[in-house]
């Protein structure tokens, strides 16, 4: 991993992070707004580390933005206002245009995903997972699960046939999208789930827990592959299948974990103080990873200095 950019955000909280389709723009949730940053020139190999300031600030939510995901021609954001917004990106990827608000949750919406047929799924601290209608049922709730605990991460797997959802009940749940029943398969972790990642190529789900353990399961067989303890908290993670790597922030370091064994592949200390938080984004075509960090406090502000670090792998 080679550090290529540091983006200074300031004392405002970062919640949610993703690259635009081209990789030239990084979009972050900052308080109740979206910030867009120019990230890279076309000649990526010649770019040296330097700092950027946001060039656009876009409002749409009524409370803190909590998740940012670019999928196809659209950007999706979730918020503490219990809604999810779809934004149009194809006019100008540095200035998302409001398209539609999905609102049926009762509390903070924590994560989302879109399956190949365009069906949006969201999860929330209210314990529910919602599938939203498409075409003639646009915006309608077409299916809902209530799992009875706060939910954290959500991913479609098996070409949209299943949903993987992590919760505060120390489990990752596999939901059957096509089933009329409410039965789930559970993959137990050792504590409250702090992050989840999926290898779509190898059908492995990985979960990080508050007690600093990370576990990996075979999603087909529901069998535990490995359980490793790490030196610091690991939050949201990303899988880079071509290298069999799990990438995450861990304390002051960016770490790589071998997907099949759970052993540490690399551990690069980046920060002098503070820690990487839960926000991570990957641009697979341009081989970039971005992580958000909270560094030393400014004037006694407990939140510290919020920065985004961009790496090339």
VEXDREN-2710 file (C-alpha; in Angstrom, 1 decimal):
% VEXDREN-2710
k/r/px/py/pz
1/UNK/0.0/0.0/0.0
2/UNK/1.4/3.4/-1.0
3/UNK/0.0/6.6/0.4
4/UNK/-0.9/9.0/-2.4
5/UNK/-3.2/11.6/-0.9
6/UNK/-4.2/13.1/2.4
7/UNK/-7.4/15.1/2.5
8/UNK/-8.0/17.4/5.5
9/UNK/-11.6/17.6/6.5
10/UNK/-11.3/19.4/9.8
11/UNK/-13.2/18.8/13.1
12/UNK/-16.4/17.9/11.3
13/UNK/-17.4/14.3/11.6
14/UNK/-16.9/12.0/8.6
15/UNK/-19.7/9.4/8.2
16/UNK/-19.6/7.4/5.0
17/UNK/-17.1/7.4/2.2
18/UNK/-17.0/6.2/-1.5
19/UNK/-15.3/6.9/-4.8
20/UNK/-17.2/8.1/-7.9
21/UNK/-17.3/5.8/-10.9
22/UNK/-14.2/7.3/-12.5
23/UNK/-12.2/7.5/-9.3
24/UNK/-11.5/11.2/-9.8
25/UNK/-13.9/12.2/-7.0
26/UNK/-14.2/11.1/-3.4
27/UNK/-17.6/11.6/-1.8
28/UNK/-17.9/11.8/2.0
29/UNK/-20.7/12.3/4.4
30/UNK/-19.7/15.2/6.7
31/UNK/-22.3/16.0/9.4
32/UNK/-25.6/16.5/7.5
33/UNK/-24.0/17.2/4.1
34/UNK/-22.1/15.5/1.3
35/UNK/-18.6/16.8/0.5
36/UNK/-16.9/16.0/-2.8
37/UNK/-13.1/16.1/-3.2
38/UNK/-11.0/15.9/-6.3
39/UNK/-8.8/12.9/-5.6
40/UNK/-6.6/11.9/-8.5
41/UNK/-5.3/13.2/-11.8
42/UNK/-5.4/10.9/-14.9
43/UNK/-1.7/10.1/-14.5
44/UNK/-2.1/8.4/-11.2
45/UNK/1.5/7.0/-11.0
46/UNK/2.9/10.6/-11.0
47/UNK/0.7/12.0/-8.3
48/UNK/2.6/12.9/-5.1
49/UNK/1.0/13.1/-1.6
50/UNK/-0.6/16.4/-0.9
51/UNK/-3.6/17.9/0.8
52/UNK/-7.0/18.9/-0.8
53/UNK/-10.0/20.9/0.3
54/UNK/-13.6/20.1/-0.6
55/UNK/-14.9/21.8/-3.7
56/UNK/-18.6/21.0/-3.3
57/UNK/-21.0/20.7/-0.4
58/UNK/-24.4/19.2/-1.0
59/UNK/-27.4/19.1/1.4
60/UNK/-30.3/16.7/1.4
61/UNK/-30.7/14.9/4.7
62/UNK/-32.1/16.5/7.9
63/UNK/-29.5/14.9/10.2
64/UNK/-26.1/13.2/10.1
65/UNK/-25.2/11.3/6.9
66/UNK/-24.2/7.8/8.0
67/UNK/-23.4/5.8/4.8
68/UNK/-22.3/6.8/1.3
69/UNK/-22.3/4.3/-1.6
70/UNK/-21.9/4.8/-5.3
71/UNK/-23.6/2.0/-7.3
72/UNK/-23.9/2.3/-11.1
73/UNK/-25.1/5.8/-12.2
74/UNK/-26.4/6.5/-8.7
75/UNK/-25.2/7.6/-5.3
76/UNK/-27.0/6.4/-2.2
77/UNK/-26.8/7.9/1.2
78/UNK/-28.4/7.0/4.6
79/UNK/-28.9/9.2/7.6
80/UNK/-29.8/9.5/11.2
81/UNK/-33.1/11.1/9.8
82/UNK/-34.2/7.4/9.2
83/UNK/-34.1/7.8/5.4
84/UNK/-32.1/6.8/2.4
85/UNK/-31.6/9.1/-0.6
86/UNK/-30.8/8.2/-4.2
87/UNK/-28.7/10.8/-6.0
88/UNK/-28.0/11.0/-9.8
89/UNK/-24.4/11.2/-10.7
90/UNK/-24.3/11.1/-14.5
91/UNK/-24.6/14.9/-15.0
92/UNK/-21.6/15.8/-12.8
93/UNK/-20.1/13.3/-10.4
94/UNK/-18.7/16.0/-8.2
95/UNK/-22.3/17.5/-7.7
96/UNK/-24.9/14.8/-7.0
97/UNK/-28.5/15.7/-7.9
98/UNK/-31.3/14.6/-5.6
99/UNK/-33.5/11.9/-7.1
100/UNK/-35.6/10.1/-4.5
101/UNK/-36.0/9.7/-0.7
102/UNK/-36.8/6.2/0.7
103/UNK/-38.4/6.6/4.2
104/UNK/-40.0/3.8/6.2
105/UNK/-37.5/3.1/9.0
106/UNK/-38.0/4.4/12.5
107/UNK/-34.3/5.0/13.4
108/UNK/-30.9/5.6/11.9
109/UNK/-30.4/3.8/8.6
110/UNK/-26.9/2.3/8.8
111/UNK/-26.2/0.6/5.5
112/UNK/-27.6/-0.3/2.1
113/UNK/-26.9/-2.3/-1.1
114/UNK/-28.5/-2.7/-4.5
115/UNK/-28.8/-6.1/-6.2
116/UNK/-28.3/-6.7/-9.9
117/UNK/-32.0/-6.3/-10.7
118/UNK/-32.0/-2.8/-9.1
119/UNK/-33.7/-3.7/-5.8
120/UNK/-32.5/-1.5/-3.0
121/UNK/-32.1/-3.0/0.5
122/UNK/-31.5/-1.0/3.7
123/UNK/-30.9/-1.9/7.4
124/UNK/-31.4/0.2/10.5
125/UNK/-30.9/0.6/14.2
126/UNK/-34.6/-0.1/14.5
127/UNK/-33.7/-3.8/13.8
128/UNK/-35.4/-4.0/10.4
129/UNK/-34.2/-4.8/6.9
130/UNK/-36.3/-3.5/4.0
131/UNK/-36.5/-4.4/0.4
132/UNK/-37.8/-1.5/-1.7
133/UNK/-39.9/-1.9/-4.8
134/UNK/-38.8/-1.1/-8.4
135/UNK/-40.6/-0.1/-11.6
136/UNK/-44.4/0.1/-10.9
137/UNK/-43.8/-0.4/-7.1
138/UNK/-41.1/2.2/-6.9
139/UNK/-40.5/3.3/-3.4
140/UNK/-42.9/0.7/-1.8
141/UNK/-41.8/-1.6/0.9
142/UNK/-42.0/-5.0/-0.7
143/UNK/-40.4/-7.1/2.0
144/UNK/-39.4/-6.5/5.6
145/UNK/-37.5/-8.5/8.2
146/UNK/-37.4/-7.5/11.9
147/UNK/-34.3/-9.1/13.5
148/UNK/-34.7/-7.6/17.0
149/UNK/-31.4/-5.8/17.3
150/UNK/-29.5/-2.9/16.0
151/UNK/-28.1/-3.6/12.5
152/UNK/-24.8/-2.5/11.1
153/UNK/-23.8/-3.8/7.7
154/UNK/-25.6/-5.2/4.7
155/UNK/-24.5/-7.0/1.5
156/UNK/-26.3/-8.8/-1.3
157/UNK/-24.7/-12.2/-2.1
158/UNK/-25.3/-15.0/-4.5
159/UNK/-26.5/-12.7/-7.3
160/UNK/-29.0/-11.0/-5.1
161/UNK/-30.6/-14.3/-3.8
162/UNK/-29.4/-13.7/-0.2
163/UNK/-28.6/-10.8/2.1
164/UNK/-25.9/-10.8/4.7
165/UNK/-26.7/-8.5/7.6
166/UNK/-24.5/-7.9/10.7
167/UNK/-26.1/-6.9/14.1
168/UNK/-25.4/-5.9/17.6
169/UNK/-26.5/-9.4/18.7
170/UNK/-22.9/-10.7/17.9
171/UNK/-24.1/-12.4/14.7
172/UNK/-24.1/-12.1/10.9
173/UNK/-27.5/-13.2/9.5
174/UNK/-28.1/-14.6/6.1
175/UNK/-31.6/-13.8/4.8
176/UNK/-33.3/-15.6/1.9
177/UNK/-34.6/-12.8/-0.4
178/UNK/-36.9/-15.1/-2.4
179/UNK/-38.4/-17.0/0.6
180/UNK/-41.8/-16.2/2.1
181/UNK/-40.6/-17.2/5.5
182/UNK/-38.5/-15.3/8.0
183/UNK/-35.9/-18.0/8.7
184/UNK/-32.3/-17.0/8.8
185/UNK/-28.9/-18.7/9.0
186/UNK/-26.6/-17.2/11.6
187/UNK/-22.9/-16.9/11.7
188/UNK/-21.9/-16.2/15.3
189/UNK/-19.1/-13.8/16.3
190/UNK/-17.5/-13.3/19.7
191/UNK/-19.0/-9.8/20.5
192/UNK/-21.0/-7.0/19.0
193/UNK/-20.2/-6.7/15.3
194/UNK/-18.1/-3.7/14.3
195/UNK/-17.6/-4.5/10.6
196/UNK/-18.4/-7.0/7.9
197/UNK/-16.9/-7.8/4.4
198/UNK/-17.7/-10.3/1.7
199/UNK/-15.6/-12.1/-0.8
200/UNK/-18.0/-12.6/-3.8
201/UNK/-15.5/-14.7/-5.6
202/UNK/-14.7/-17.2/-2.8
203/UNK/-18.1/-16.9/-1.0
204/UNK/-16.5/-16.0/2.3
205/UNK/-18.1/-13.6/4.8
206/UNK/-15.8/-11.9/7.4
207/UNK/-16.9/-10.3/10.6
208/UNK/-15.0/-8.1/13.1
209/UNK/-16.2/-7.9/16.7
210/UNK/-15.8/-5.4/19.5
211/UNK/-13.5/-7.7/21.4
212/UNK/-11.0/-7.4/18.5
213/UNK/-11.6/-10.8/17.1
214/UNK/-12.2/-11.4/13.4
215/UNK/-13.9/-14.5/12.1
216/UNK/-14.3/-15.8/8.5
217/UNK/-17.1/-18.2/7.4
218/UNK/-17.8/-20.2/4.2
219/UNK/-21.2/-18.9/3.2
220/UNK/-22.1/-22.1/1.3
221/UNK/-21.3/-24.5/4.2
222/UNK/-21.8/-22.1/7.2
223/UNK/-18.5/-23.4/8.5
224/UNK/-15.9/-21.4/10.5
225/UNK/-12.7/-20.9/8.5
226/UNK/-10.6/-19.0/11.0
227/UNK/-10.7/-16.8/14.1
228/UNK/-7.9/-14.4/14.8
229/UNK/-7.4/-11.7/17.5
230/UNK/-5.9/-8.3/16.6
231/UNK/-4.1/-5.6/18.5
232/UNK/-6.8/-2.9/18.1
233/UNK/-10.3/-2.4/16.9
234/UNK/-11.1/-3.2/13.3
235/UNK/-14.3/-1.6/11.9
236/UNK/-15.6/-1.8/8.4
237/UNK/-13.4/-3.8/6.0
238/UNK/-13.0/-4.4/2.3
239/UNK/-12.0/-7.5/0.4
240/UNK/-9.7/-7.3/-2.6
241/UNK/-10.3/-10.7/-4.1
242/UNK/-7.5/-10.6/-6.7
243/UNK/-4.9/-10.5/-3.9
244/UNK/-6.9/-12.6/-1.4
245/UNK/-6.7/-9.7/1.0
246/UNK/-8.9/-8.1/3.6
247/UNK/-8.0/-4.4/4.0
248/UNK/-8.9/-2.4/7.1
249/UNK/-7.9/0.3/9.5
250/UNK/-6.6/-1.0/12.8
251/UNK/-5.7/1.6/15.3
252/UNK/-3.0/3.8/13.7
253/UNK/-2.3/1.3/10.9
254/UNK/-3.7/0.1/7.7
255/UNK/-3.5/-3.7/7.7
256/UNK/-3.9/-6.5/5.2
257/UNK/-5.2/-9.8/6.3
258/UNK/-4.9/-13.0/4.2
259/UNK/-8.5/-14.0/3.3
260/UNK/-8.0/-17.7/3.5
261/UNK/-5.8/-18.0/6.7
262/UNK/-6.6/-14.9/8.7
263/UNK/-2.8/-14.1/9.1
264/UNK/-1.6/-10.5/8.9
265/UNK/-0.1/-9.9/5.4
266/UNK/1.1/-6.3/6.1
267/UNK/0.7/-3.7/8.9
268/UNK/1.7/-0.2/8.0
269/UNK/1.7/2.5/10.7
270/UNK/0.4/5.7/9.1
271/UNK/-0.9/8.0/11.9
272/UNK/1.2/9.6/14.6
273/UNK/-1.8/9.9/16.9
274/UNK/-5.5/9.0/16.9
275/UNK/-6.9/6.1/14.9
276/UNK/-8.6/5.1/11.7
277/UNK/-12.4/4.9/12.1
278/UNK/-15.0/2.7/10.4
279/UNK/-15.1/4.3/7.0
280/UNK/-13.4/2.7/4.1
281/UNK/-13.8/2.8/0.3
282/UNK/-12.2/0.9/-2.6
283/UNK/-12.0/1.7/-6.3
284/UNK/-11.1/-1.7/-7.8
285/UNK/-10.3/-0.6/-11.3
286/UNK/-7.8/2.1/-10.3
287/UNK/-6.6/0.1/-7.3
288/UNK/-7.3/2.7/-4.6
289/UNK/-8.3/2.4/-1.0
290/UNK/-9.5/5.4/1.1
291/UNK/-9.8/5.4/4.9
292/UNK/-11.1/8.0/7.3
293/UNK/-9.1/8.9/10.4
294/UNK/-9.5/10.9/13.6
295/UNK/-6.1/12.4/14.6
296/UNK/-4.9/14.6/17.4
297/UNK/-7.4/17.0/19.0
298/UNK/-7.6/20.6/18.0
299/UNK/-8.0/23.1/20.9
300/UNK/-9.3/20.5/23.2
301/UNK/-12.0/19.3/20.8
302/UNK/-12.5/15.6/21.7
303/UNK/-13.4/14.8/18.0
304/UNK/-9.9/15.8/16.8
305/UNK/-8.8/16.4/13.3
306/UNK/-10.7/14.3/10.7
307/UNK/-8.7/13.3/7.6
308/UNK/-9.0/11.0/4.7
309/UNK/-6.0/8.9/3.5
310/UNK/-5.9/7.5/0.0
311/UNK/-3.7/4.6/-0.9
312/UNK/-2.8/2.7/-4.0
313/UNK/-2.3/-1.0/-4.0
END
